[in-house]
Amino acid sequence: MCRILGVSRAQYYRYRSPKPSKRRAEDEALKQWILRIFAEFKQRYGVMKIHHELNLELQPLQRRCSPRRISRLMKELDIHSVTVNK
């Protein structure tokens, strides 16, 4: 059947029983942390300040997260900091 469809057996079985990758599972956990920090600081923190706070919390776990990854996750969550014109 795989020959007729033109796909390898590995692709077929991967498609048949998908499981989230390690990176995707980490992203889901980070999204929860980002949302909590974002709400904690009244939606005023942007990418860099969330990056700083998140890395302070991840430091005891000996993990880090880049600002670019946080920016991508914030875009997926459709959140951004509130700015006030002075």
A tleap script that builds the chain and sets N, CA, C and O, in Angstrom:
source leaprc.protein.ff14SB
mol = sequence {
  NMET CYS ARG ILE LEU GLY VAL SER ARG ALA
  GLN TYR TYR ARG TYR ARG SER PRO LYS PRO
  SER LYS ARG ARG ALA GLU ASP GLU ALA LEU
  LYS GLN TRP ILE LEU ARG ILE PHE ALA GLU
  PHE LYS GLN ARG TYR GLY VAL MET LYS ILE
  HIE HIE GLU LEU ASN LEU GLU LEU GLN PRO
  LEU GLN ARG ARG CYS SER PRO ARG ARG ILE
  SER ARG LEU MET LYS GLU LEU ASP ILE HIE
  SER VAL THR VAL ASN CLYS
}
set mol.1.N position { 0.825 -1.194 0.000 }
set mol.1.CA position { 0.000 0.000 0.000 }
set mol.1.C position { 0.873 1.264 0.000 }
set mol.1.O position { 0.559 2.242 -0.678 }
set mol.2.N position { 1.959 1.233 0.758 }
set mol.2.CA position { 2.841 2.401 0.819 }
set mol.2.C position { 3.453 2.688 -0.543 }
set mol.2.O position { 3.628 3.846 -0.924 }
set mol.3.N position { 3.777 1.623 -1.275 }
set mol.3.CA position { 4.364 1.797 -2.602 }
set mol.3.C position { 3.374 2.496 -3.534 }
set mol.3.O position { 3.755 3.370 -4.312 }
set mol.4.N position { 2.103 2.103 -3.447 }
set mol.4.CA position { 1.076 2.698 -4.308 }
set mol.4.C position { 0.893 4.179 -3.977 }
set mol.4.O position { 0.756 5.011 -4.874 }
set mol.5.N position { 0.892 4.504 -2.663 }
set mol.5.CA position { 0.714 5.899 -2.236 }
set mol.5.C position { 1.978 6.735 -2.420 }
set mol.5.O position { 1.923 7.964 -2.444 }
set mol.6.N position { 3.096 6.064 -2.547 }
set mol.6.CA position { 4.345 6.788 -2.765 }
set mol.6.C position { 4.935 7.372 -1.493 }
set mol.6.O position { 5.610 8.400 -1.540 }
set mol.7.N position { 4.690 6.732 -0.361 }
set mol.7.CA position { 5.257 7.198 0.917 }
set mol.7.C position { 6.028 6.048 1.556 }
set mol.7.O position { 5.786 4.877 1.259 }
set mol.8.N position { 6.949 6.399 2.428 }
set mol.8.CA position { 7.713 5.366 3.118 }
set mol.8.C position { 6.892 4.781 4.264 }
set mol.8.O position { 5.918 5.387 4.712 }
set mol.9.N position { 7.285 3.621 4.724 }
set mol.9.CA position { 6.568 2.997 5.839 }
set mol.9.C position { 6.678 3.836 7.100 }
set mol.9.O position { 5.724 3.927 7.873 }
set mol.10.N position { 7.826 4.443 7.310 }
set mol.10.CA position { 8.025 5.274 8.506 }
set mol.10.C position { 7.051 6.458 8.515 }
set mol.10.O position { 6.470 6.778 9.551 }
set mol.11.N position { 6.878 7.096 7.374 }
set mol.11.CA position { 5.939 8.216 7.299 }
set mol.11.C position { 4.511 7.752 7.548 }
set mol.11.O position { 3.736 8.433 8.219 }
set mol.12.N position { 4.176 6.606 7.012 }
set mol.12.CA position { 2.820 6.081 7.185 }
set mol.12.C position { 2.522 5.826 8.662 }
set mol.12.O position { 1.474 6.234 9.162 }
set mol.13.N position { 3.428 5.161 9.355 }
set mol.13.CA position { 3.183 4.854 10.769 }
set mol.13.C position { 3.270 6.096 11.647 }
set mol.13.O position { 2.591 6.178 12.671 }
set mol.14.N position { 4.087 7.052 11.264 }
set mol.14.CA position { 4.148 8.309 12.004 }
set mol.14.C position { 2.834 9.063 11.861 }
set mol.14.O position { 2.344 9.657 12.822 }
set mol.15.N position { 2.267 9.039 10.668 }
set mol.15.CA position { 0.987 9.694 10.418 }
set mol.15.C position { -0.144 8.970 11.155 }
set mol.15.O position { -1.080 9.599 11.649 }
set mol.16.N position { -0.042 7.652 11.220 }
set mol.16.CA position { -1.098 6.847 11.817 }
set mol.16.C position { -1.185 7.023 13.327 }
set mol.16.O position { -2.281 6.989 13.886 }
set mol.17.N position { -0.076 7.206 13.982 }
set mol.17.CA position { -0.082 7.374 15.438 }
set mol.17.C position { 0.754 8.592 15.819 }
set mol.17.O position { 1.877 8.451 16.304 }
set mol.18.N position { 0.206 9.786 15.599 }
set mol.18.CA position { 1.002 10.982 15.897 }
set mol.18.C position { 1.121 11.207 17.404 }
set mol.18.O position { 0.166 10.998 18.153 }
set mol.19.N position { 2.266 11.619 17.821 }
set mol.19.CA position { 2.458 12.038 19.206 }
set mol.19.C position { 3.247 13.335 19.161 }
set mol.19.O position { 4.094 13.516 18.286 }
set mol.20.N position { 2.983 14.230 20.085 }
set mol.20.CA position { 3.681 15.523 20.041 }
set mol.20.C position { 5.176 15.348 20.280 }
set mol.20.O position { 5.612 14.509 21.068 }
set mol.21.N position { 5.933 16.160 19.580 }
set mol.21.CA position { 7.385 16.111 19.742 }
set mol.21.C position { 7.766 16.729 21.090 }
set mol.21.O position { 6.951 17.382 21.742 }
set mol.22.N position { 8.993 16.515 21.484 }
set mol.22.CA position { 9.487 17.061 22.746 }
set mol.22.C position { 9.435 18.587 22.713 }
set mol.22.O position { 9.074 19.229 23.700 }
set mol.23.N position { 9.798 19.152 21.571 }
set mol.23.CA position { 9.799 20.614 21.418 }
set mol.23.C position { 8.389 21.174 21.559 }
set mol.23.O position { 8.185 22.189 22.226 }
set mol.24.N position { 7.406 20.510 20.926 }
set mol.24.CA position { 6.025 20.978 21.003 }
set mol.24.C position { 5.483 20.880 22.429 }
set mol.24.O position { 4.733 21.752 22.868 }
set mol.25.N position { 5.858 19.828 23.149 }
set mol.25.CA position { 5.435 19.676 24.545 }
set mol.25.C position { 6.056 20.779 25.408 }
set mol.25.O position { 5.389 21.332 26.283 }
set mol.26.N position { 7.329 21.098 25.163 }
set mol.26.CA position { 7.984 22.190 25.898 }
set mol.26.C position { 7.309 23.521 25.583 }
set mol.26.O position { 7.121 24.348 26.475 }
set mol.27.N position { 6.943 23.734 24.314 }
set mol.27.CA position { 6.273 24.971 23.923 }
set mol.27.C position { 4.945 25.132 24.661 }
set mol.27.O position { 4.609 26.233 25.097 }
set mol.28.N position { 4.197 24.053 24.802 }
set mol.28.CA position { 2.910 24.129 25.511 }
set mol.28.C position { 3.123 24.500 26.977 }
set mol.28.O position { 2.362 25.291 27.534 }
set mol.29.N position { 4.154 23.933 27.602 }
set mol.29.CA position { 4.463 24.274 28.987 }
set mol.29.C position { 4.902 25.734 29.096 }
set mol.29.O position { 4.492 26.446 30.012 }
set mol.30.N position { 5.737 26.172 28.155 }
set mol.30.CA position { 6.203 27.565 28.173 }
set mol.30.C position { 5.053 28.536 27.956 }
set mol.30.O position { 5.042 29.619 28.541 }
set mol.31.N position { 4.090 28.167 27.128 }
set mol.31.CA position { 2.933 29.043 26.900 }
set mol.31.C position { 2.190 29.298 28.205 }
set mol.31.O position { 1.738 30.416 28.452 }
set mol.32.N position { 2.061 28.270 29.040 }
set mol.32.CA position { 1.380 28.447 30.322 }
set mol.32.C position { 2.171 29.386 31.231 }
set mol.32.O position { 1.588 30.222 31.920 }
set mol.33.N position { 3.485 29.251 31.233 }
set mol.33.CA position { 4.327 30.127 32.043 }
set mol.33.C position { 4.233 31.566 31.541 }
set mol.33.O position { 4.134 32.504 32.332 }
set mol.34.N position { 4.264 31.728 30.222 }
set mol.34.CA position { 4.194 33.067 29.626 }
set mol.34.C position { 2.860 33.729 29.962 }
set mol.34.O position { 2.827 34.903 30.329 }
set mol.35.N position { 1.776 32.994 29.842 }
set mol.35.CA position { 0.459 33.549 30.168 }
set mol.35.C position { 0.375 33.961 31.637 }
set mol.35.O position { -0.205 34.997 31.961 }
set mol.36.N position { 0.950 33.153 32.519 }
set mol.36.CA position { 0.917 33.482 33.943 }
set mol.36.C position { 1.715 34.750 34.234 }
set mol.36.O position { 1.249 35.621 34.969 }
set mol.37.N position { 2.923 34.861 33.657 }
set mol.37.CA position { 3.746 36.058 33.863 }
set mol.37.C position { 3.059 37.270 33.255 }
set mol.37.O position { 3.049 38.344 33.856 }
set mol.38.N position { 2.490 37.108 32.074 }
set mol.38.CA position { 1.811 38.196 31.386 }
set mol.38.C position { 0.655 38.729 32.226 }
set mol.38.O position { 0.477 39.942 32.335 }
set mol.39.N position { -0.127 37.839 32.817 }
set mol.39.CA position { -1.261 38.248 33.654 }
set mol.39.C position { -0.777 38.827 34.985 }
set mol.39.O position { -1.368 39.776 35.501 }
set mol.40.N position { 0.281 38.266 35.532 }
set mol.40.CA position { 0.806 38.711 36.818 }
set mol.40.C position { 1.247 40.173 36.776 }
set mol.40.O position { 1.084 40.902 37.754 }
set mol.41.N position { 1.798 40.594 35.658 }
set mol.41.CA position { 2.268 41.964 35.529 }
set mol.41.C position { 1.302 42.834 34.723 }
set mol.41.O position { 1.712 43.786 34.060 }
set mol.42.N position { 0.031 42.497 34.790 }
set mol.42.CA position { -1.081 43.294 34.237 }
set mol.42.C position { -0.931 43.600 32.749 }
set mol.42.O position { -1.272 44.696 32.305 }
set mol.43.N position { -0.427 42.650 31.983 }
set mol.43.CA position { -0.296 42.735 30.533 }
set mol.43.C position { 0.612 43.874 30.070 }
set mol.43.O position { 0.470 44.380 28.956 }
set mol.44.N position { 1.533 44.266 30.924 }
set mol.44.CA position { 2.427 45.375 30.584 }
set mol.44.C position { 3.786 44.915 30.094 }
set mol.44.O position { 4.531 45.697 29.503 }
set mol.45.N position { 4.114 43.662 30.332 }
set mol.45.CA position { 5.438 43.169 29.974 }
set mol.45.C position { 5.473 42.687 28.536 }
set mol.45.O position { 4.574 41.981 28.078 }
set mol.46.N position { 6.528 43.081 27.831 }
set mol.46.CA position { 6.746 42.629 26.470 }
set mol.46.C position { 7.687 41.436 26.457 }
set mol.46.O position { 7.909 40.788 27.480 }
set mol.47.N position { 8.224 41.163 25.304 }
set mol.47.CA position { 9.053 39.976 25.113 }
set mol.47.C position { 10.287 39.994 26.011 }
set mol.47.O position { 10.580 38.994 26.667 }
set mol.48.N position { 11.003 41.089 26.054 }
set mol.48.CA position { 12.265 41.125 26.791 }
set mol.48.C position { 12.069 40.994 28.295 }
set mol.48.O position { 12.842 40.308 28.963 }
set mol.49.N position { 11.048 41.640 28.829 }
set mol.49.CA position { 10.813 41.534 30.273 }
set mol.49.C position { 10.278 40.153 30.640 }
set mol.49.O position { 10.627 39.610 31.688 }
set mol.50.N position { 9.438 39.587 29.788 }
set mol.50.CA position { 8.966 38.220 30.033 }
set mol.50.C position { 10.144 37.258 29.936 }
set mol.50.O position { 10.248 36.315 30.721 }
set mol.51.N position { 11.031 37.496 28.974 }
set mol.51.CA position { 12.237 36.671 28.833 }
set mol.51.C position { 13.052 36.696 30.113 }
set mol.51.O position { 13.511 35.655 30.582 }
set mol.52.N position { 13.233 37.874 30.676 }
set mol.52.CA position { 14.016 38.007 31.905 }
set mol.52.C position { 13.343 37.258 33.060 }
set mol.52.O position { 14.001 36.487 33.759 }
set mol.53.N position { 12.051 37.476 33.264 }
set mol.53.CA position { 11.324 36.830 34.357 }
set mol.53.C position { 11.293 35.308 34.182 }
set mol.53.O position { 11.477 34.560 35.142 }
set mol.54.N position { 11.063 34.872 32.971 }
set mol.54.CA position { 10.978 33.438 32.699 }
set mol.54.C position { 12.320 32.754 32.947 }
set mol.54.O position { 12.364 31.664 33.517 }
set mol.55.N position { 13.400 33.379 32.527 }
set mol.55.CA position { 14.717 32.781 32.752 }
set mol.55.C position { 15.085 32.777 34.228 }
set mol.55.O position { 15.816 31.894 34.674 }
set mol.56.N position { 14.591 33.753 35.000 }
set mol.56.CA position { 14.811 33.716 36.451 }
set mol.56.C position { 14.104 32.513 37.067 }
set mol.56.O position { 14.628 31.886 37.988 }
set mol.57.N position { 12.914 32.191 36.560 }
set mol.57.CA position { 12.167 31.051 37.081 }
set mol.57.C position { 12.735 29.723 36.583 }
set mol.57.O position { 12.661 28.716 37.288 }
set mol.58.N position { 13.299 29.713 35.381 }
set mol.58.CA position { 13.847 28.480 34.818 }
set mol.58.C position { 15.266 28.203 35.298 }
set mol.58.O position { 15.771 27.094 35.125 }
set mol.59.N position { 15.911 29.196 35.897 }
set mol.59.CA position { 17.302 29.048 36.318 }
set mol.59.C position { 17.494 27.886 37.301 }
set mol.59.O position { 18.436 27.115 37.118 }
set mol.60.N position { 16.652 27.716 38.339 }
set mol.60.CA position { 16.846 26.559 39.229 }
set mol.60.C position { 16.689 25.218 38.503 }
set mol.60.O position { 17.252 24.212 38.935 }
set mol.61.N position { 15.938 25.201 37.416 }
set mol.61.CA position { 15.750 23.976 36.640 }
set mol.61.C position { 16.865 23.771 35.622 }
set mol.61.O position { 16.867 22.789 34.880 }
set mol.62.N position { 17.812 24.707 35.592 }
set mol.62.CA position { 18.939 24.708 34.654 }
set mol.62.C position { 18.455 24.665 33.202 }
set mol.62.O position { 18.956 23.896 32.382 }
set mol.63.N position { 17.476 25.505 32.915 }
set mol.63.CA position { 16.953 25.631 31.549 }
set mol.63.C position { 16.943 27.101 31.177 }
set mol.63.O position { 16.975 27.978 32.040 }
set mol.64.N position { 16.899 27.357 29.872 }
set mol.64.CA position { 16.845 28.728 29.364 }
set mol.64.C position { 15.903 28.779 28.183 }
set mol.64.O position { 15.540 27.754 27.608 }
set mol.65.N position { 15.513 29.994 27.833 }
set mol.65.CA position { 14.620 30.186 26.698 }
set mol.65.C position { 15.016 31.489 26.010 }
set mol.65.O position { 15.269 32.491 26.679 }
set mol.66.N position { 15.070 31.480 24.694 }
set mol.66.CA position { 15.507 32.661 23.955 }
set mol.66.C position { 14.353 33.646 23.757 }
set mol.66.O position { 13.189 33.246 23.751 }
set mol.67.N position { 14.674 34.932 23.595 }
set mol.67.CA position { 13.627 35.925 23.339 }
set mol.67.C position { 12.872 35.641 22.040 }
set mol.67.O position { 11.678 35.920 21.937 }
set mol.68.N position { 13.564 35.093 21.066 }
set mol.68.CA position { 12.913 34.801 19.787 }
set mol.68.C position { 11.826 33.725 19.943 }
set mol.68.O position { 10.756 33.820 19.342 }
set mol.69.N position { 12.113 32.719 20.747 }
set mol.69.CA position { 11.123 31.671 21.003 }
set mol.69.C position { 9.932 32.231 21.759 }
set mol.69.O position { 8.788 31.889 21.461 }
set mol.70.N position { 10.191 33.087 22.732 }
set mol.70.CA position { 9.113 33.711 23.497 }
set mol.70.C position { 8.264 34.581 22.588 }
set mol.70.O position { 7.038 34.586 22.696 }
set mol.71.N position { 8.913 35.319 21.689 }
set mol.71.CA position { 8.189 36.148 20.737 }
set mol.71.C position { 7.277 35.297 19.854 }
set mol.71.O position { 6.127 35.663 19.612 }
set mol.72.N position { 7.781 34.176 19.381 }
set mol.72.CA position { 6.978 33.282 18.535 }
set mol.72.C position { 5.781 32.735 19.307 }
set mol.72.O position { 4.670 32.674 18.779 }
set mol.73.N position { 6.010 32.338 20.559 }
set mol.73.CA position { 4.919 31.795 21.369 }
set mol.73.C position { 3.883 32.866 21.703 }
set mol.73.O position { 2.686 32.584 21.745 }
set mol.74.N position { 4.346 34.101 21.943 }
set mol.74.CA position { 3.402 35.185 22.218 }
set mol.74.C position { 2.555 35.478 20.982 }
set mol.74.O position { 1.370 35.787 21.110 }
set mol.75.N position { 3.141 35.387 19.793 }
set mol.75.CA position { 2.371 35.582 18.575 }
set mol.75.C position { 1.337 34.482 18.408 }
set mol.75.O position { 0.213 34.750 17.982 }
set mol.76.N position { 1.704 33.236 18.740 }
set mol.76.CA position { 0.752 32.134 18.660 }
set mol.76.C position { -0.395 32.330 19.639 }
set mol.76.O position { -1.538 31.980 19.343 }
set mol.77.N position { -0.089 32.893 20.814 }
set mol.77.CA position { -1.117 33.152 21.818 }
set mol.77.C position { -1.892 34.429 21.530 }
set mol.77.O position { -2.914 34.697 22.162 }
set mol.78.N position { -1.408 35.213 20.577 }
set mol.78.CA position { -1.998 36.498 20.202 }
set mol.78.C position { -2.058 37.450 21.393 }
set mol.78.O position { -3.098 38.045 21.677 }
set mol.79.N position { -0.925 37.583 22.086 }
set mol.79.CA position { -0.830 38.541 23.183 }
set mol.79.C position { 0.315 39.500 22.892 }
set mol.79.O position { 1.306 39.127 22.266 }
set mol.80.N position { 0.172 40.723 23.346 }
set mol.80.CA position { 1.219 41.721 23.232 }
set mol.80.C position { 1.043 42.713 24.370 }
set mol.80.O position { -0.042 42.830 24.941 }
set mol.81.N position { 2.117 43.428 24.698 }
set mol.81.CA position { 2.075 44.328 25.830 }
set mol.81.C position { 1.214 45.548 25.524 }
set mol.81.O position { 1.090 45.979 24.378 }
set mol.82.N position { 0.632 46.082 26.575 }
set mol.82.CA position { -0.190 47.275 26.460 }
set mol.82.C position { 0.727 48.482 26.598 }
set mol.82.O position { 1.474 48.586 27.571 }
set mol.83.N position { 0.676 49.384 25.641 }
set mol.83.CA position { 1.487 50.596 25.720 }
set mol.83.C position { 0.577 51.808 25.816 }
set mol.83.O position { -0.512 51.844 25.244 }
set mol.84.N position { 1.053 52.793 26.553 }
set mol.84.CA position { 0.279 54.017 26.749 }
set mol.84.C position { 1.073 55.173 26.150 }
set mol.84.O position { 2.254 55.337 26.457 }
set mol.85.N position { 0.452 55.954 25.321 }
set mol.85.CA position { 1.119 57.124 24.748 }
set mol.85.C position { 1.209 58.201 25.813 }
set mol.85.O position { 0.228 58.508 26.489 }
set mol.86.N position { 2.398 58.771 25.954 }
set mol.86.CA position { 2.589 59.812 26.968 }
set mol.86.C position { 2.432 61.175 26.358 }
set mol.86.O position { 2.557 62.181 27.055 }
savepdb mol mol.pdb
quit
